Amino acid sequence: MKRSFNPTSVRKPFGQYNHGLLVPPGASLLVTSGQLGIRPDDSIPPDVTGQAELCFEAIRAILEEAGMTFADVIRISGFVTRREDFPAYMAVRDRYTLEPKPVSTLIVVGGFTRPEFLVEVEVTAAKVM
């Protein structure tokens, strides 16, 4: 069982995540590459919400293939190109994450490999097999 840590000596998390998670010994780890908001037909939604949903759906497919779910995600790293997209990205992230909430990092970046990409998401998951 994962244990979450949010010490009272540290500021409360800004959103729906934990400051720390402890994974039990013997857990299998899955690390994903950054997923972009692009469909298999190469079409790309014009907004961060649509792109973030595609990122998390791609992550769902990877998790399922590994025999895992979003309940197994322990860390999310999100990257957006515009600070004003934080709320839209976090709303999508919060719909997909389960308890205990994973640790999370969100960073504003200068851009991705193509200018139409607005968000990229990678996760680490752990499951006792």
C-alpha positions as a Markdown table, in Angstrom:
| # | Residue | x | y | z |
|---|---|---|---|---|
| 1 | Met | 0.0 | 0.0 | 0.0 |
| 2 | Lys | 1.3 | 3.4 | -0.9 |
| 3 | Arg | 1.6 | 6.0 | 1.9 |
| 4 | Ser | 1.2 | 9.7 | 1.3 |
| 5 | Phe | 3.2 | 12.4 | 3.1 |
| 6 | Asn | 2.1 | 16.0 | 3.6 |
| 7 | Pro | 4.0 | 17.3 | 6.6 |
| 8 | Thr | 2.5 | 20.2 | 8.5 |
| 9 | Ser | 5.9 | 21.9 | 8.3 |
| 10 | Val | 5.5 | 22.1 | 4.5 |
| 11 | Arg | 2.9 | 24.3 | 2.8 |
| 12 | Lys | -0.3 | 22.4 | 1.9 |
| 13 | Pro | -0.2 | 21.3 | -1.8 |
| 14 | Phe | -1.6 | 23.9 | -4.3 |
| 15 | Gly | -3.9 | 21.3 | -5.9 |
| 16 | Gln | -5.0 | 17.7 | -5.9 |
| 17 | Tyr | -1.6 | 16.0 | -5.3 |
| 18 | Asn | 0.6 | 14.9 | -2.4 |
| 19 | His | 4.0 | 16.1 | -1.5 |
| 20 | Gly | 5.4 | 12.6 | -1.1 |
| 21 | Leu | 4.4 | 8.9 | -1.7 |
| 22 | Leu | 6.2 | 5.9 | -0.3 |
| 23 | Val | 6.0 | 2.8 | -2.5 |
| 24 | Pro | 6.3 | -0.6 | -0.8 |
| 25 | Pro | 9.3 | -2.9 | -1.4 |
| 26 | Gly | 8.7 | -5.3 | -4.3 |
| 27 | Ala | 6.6 | -3.0 | -6.4 |
| 28 | Ser | 7.0 | -3.0 | -10.2 |
| 29 | Leu | 7.7 | 0.4 | -11.7 |
| 30 | Leu | 6.4 | 1.7 | -15.0 |
| 31 | Val | 7.9 | 5.0 | -16.4 |
| 32 | Thr | 6.3 | 6.5 | -19.5 |
| 33 | Ser | 7.8 | 8.8 | -22.1 |
| 34 | Gly | 6.2 | 12.2 | -22.4 |
| 35 | Gln | 2.8 | 11.9 | -24.2 |
| 36 | Leu | 1.6 | 14.7 | -26.5 |
| 37 | Gly | -1.9 | 15.7 | -27.4 |
| 38 | Ile | -1.9 | 14.1 | -30.8 |
| 39 | Arg | -4.3 | 11.4 | -32.2 |
| 40 | Pro | -3.3 | 8.3 | -34.1 |
| 41 | Asp | -4.4 | 10.1 | -37.3 |
| 42 | Asp | -1.9 | 12.9 | -36.5 |
| 43 | Ser | -4.7 | 15.5 | -35.8 |
| 44 | Ile | -4.1 | 17.8 | -32.8 |
| 45 | Pro | -6.8 | 19.6 | -30.8 |
| 46 | Pro | -6.3 | 23.4 | -30.8 |
| 47 | Asp | -6.8 | 23.8 | -27.0 |
| 48 | Val | -4.9 | 22.6 | -24.0 |
| 49 | Thr | -7.9 | 20.7 | -22.6 |
| 50 | Gly | -8.3 | 18.6 | -25.7 |
| 51 | Gln | -4.6 | 18.0 | -25.9 |
| 52 | Ala | -4.3 | 17.1 | -22.2 |
| 53 | Glu | -7.2 | 14.6 | -22.5 |
| 54 | Leu | -5.3 | 12.9 | -25.3 |
| 55 | Cys | -2.2 | 12.8 | -23.2 |
| 56 | Phe | -4.0 | 11.1 | -20.3 |
| 57 | Glu | -5.8 | 8.7 | -22.7 |
| 58 | Ala | -2.5 | 7.7 | -24.1 |
| 59 | Ile | -1.2 | 7.2 | -20.6 |
| 60 | Arg | -4.3 | 5.1 | -19.8 |
| 61 | Ala | -3.5 | 2.8 | -22.7 |
| 62 | Ile | 0.1 | 2.4 | -21.6 |
| 63 | Leu | -1.0 | 1.7 | -18.0 |
| 64 | Glu | -3.6 | -0.9 | -19.2 |
| 65 | Glu | -1.1 | -2.7 | -21.3 |
| 66 | Ala | 1.2 | -3.0 | -18.3 |
| 67 | Gly | -1.7 | -4.3 | -16.1 |
| 68 | Met | -2.1 | -1.0 | -14.2 |
| 69 | Thr | -4.6 | 1.8 | -13.8 |
| 70 | Phe | -4.4 | 5.5 | -12.7 |
| 71 | Ala | -4.6 | 4.2 | -9.1 |
| 72 | Asp | -1.1 | 3.0 | -9.6 |
| 73 | Val | 0.3 | 6.4 | -10.8 |
| 74 | Ile | 2.7 | 7.8 | -8.2 |
| 75 | Arg | 4.2 | 10.8 | -10.1 |
| 76 | Ile | 3.0 | 13.1 | -12.8 |
| 77 | Ser | 5.1 | 15.6 | -14.6 |
| 78 | Gly | 3.2 | 18.1 | -16.8 |
| 79 | Phe | 4.6 | 20.6 | -19.1 |
| 80 | Val | 2.6 | 23.5 | -20.7 |
| 81 | Thr | 3.7 | 26.3 | -22.9 |
| 82 | Arg | 1.5 | 29.0 | -21.3 |
| 83 | Arg | 1.0 | 29.8 | -17.6 |
| 84 | Glu | -2.7 | 30.6 | -18.3 |
| 85 | Asp | -3.3 | 27.0 | -19.2 |
| 86 | Phe | -2.5 | 25.7 | -15.7 |
| 87 | Pro | -6.2 | 25.6 | -14.6 |
| 88 | Ala | -7.4 | 23.7 | -17.7 |
| 89 | Tyr | -4.5 | 21.2 | -17.5 |
| 90 | Met | -5.0 | 20.7 | -13.8 |
| 91 | Ala | -8.8 | 20.1 | -14.3 |
| 92 | Val | -8.0 | 17.3 | -16.7 |
| 93 | Arg | -5.3 | 15.9 | -14.5 |
| 94 | Asp | -7.6 | 15.9 | -11.5 |
| 95 | Arg | -10.3 | 13.9 | -13.4 |
| 96 | Tyr | -7.8 | 11.1 | -14.2 |
| 97 | Thr | -5.9 | 10.8 | -10.9 |
| 98 | Leu | -7.2 | 8.6 | -8.1 |
| 99 | Glu | -6.5 | 8.2 | -4.4 |
| 100 | Pro | -3.9 | 8.4 | -3.1 |
| 101 | Lys | -3.2 | 11.4 | -5.3 |
| 102 | Pro | 0.2 | 11.2 | -7.0 |
| 103 | Val | 3.0 | 13.7 | -6.5 |
| 104 | Ser | 2.9 | 16.2 | -9.3 |
| 105 | Thr | 5.1 | 18.8 | -11.0 |
| 106 | Leu | 3.9 | 21.3 | -13.5 |
| 107 | Ile | 6.4 | 23.4 | -15.5 |
| 108 | Val | 6.0 | 26.2 | -18.1 |
| 109 | Val | 8.3 | 25.4 | -21.0 |
| 110 | Gly | 9.3 | 27.5 | -24.1 |
| 111 | Gly | 7.8 | 24.9 | -26.5 |
| 112 | Phe | 7.8 | 21.4 | -27.9 |
| 113 | Thr | 9.0 | 19.8 | -31.1 |
| 114 | Arg | 6.1 | 21.4 | -33.0 |
| 115 | Pro | 4.5 | 24.7 | -32.3 |
| 116 | Glu | 1.0 | 23.4 | -32.1 |
| 117 | Phe | 1.7 | 21.2 | -29.1 |
| 118 | Leu | 0.6 | 22.9 | -25.9 |
| 119 | Val | 1.1 | 20.2 | -23.3 |
| 120 | Glu | 3.1 | 17.1 | -22.6 |
| 121 | Val | 2.6 | 14.6 | -19.7 |
| 122 | Glu | 4.7 | 11.8 | -18.3 |
| 123 | Val | 4.0 | 9.5 | -15.4 |
| 124 | Thr | 5.6 | 7.0 | -13.1 |
| 125 | Ala | 3.4 | 4.2 | -11.8 |
| 126 | Ala | 4.1 | 1.5 | -9.2 |
| 127 | Lys | 2.2 | -1.7 | -8.4 |
| 128 | Val | 2.8 | -4.6 | -6.0 |
| 129 | Met | 2.6 | -7.6 | -8.3 |
